[in-house]
């Protein structure tokens, strides 16, 4: 990364810190009072989505080792 890219990333991080940590907000619900709750909620949702997608893949796509060569078949030509 060159110096220009590092400066841009640093400025974006500063803006995000100002928006989420320094700027006061008035929560409407109790979970909005917890610092970092949206981040944790997004992380948990992402992990659950990966687990759900993996289980769907195993259910619909997984085949046994002898799926293409059934027992008792002679595949030699």
C-alpha angles and dihedrals in degrees: 000000000000126000094263093058092046090051092050092050091048092051092048090051091051092051092049092049090051093048099046106029110025104033109086118232133187110233119215097192131041094246091058088065091065111094112235095011094133090053093050092045091052091048093050091046091050093049092048091048091053092049091048093048092048092051091049090050092051092048097048104027107032116104130180120257093256095047094118096034107048118200113272097020121122109219097173115116 
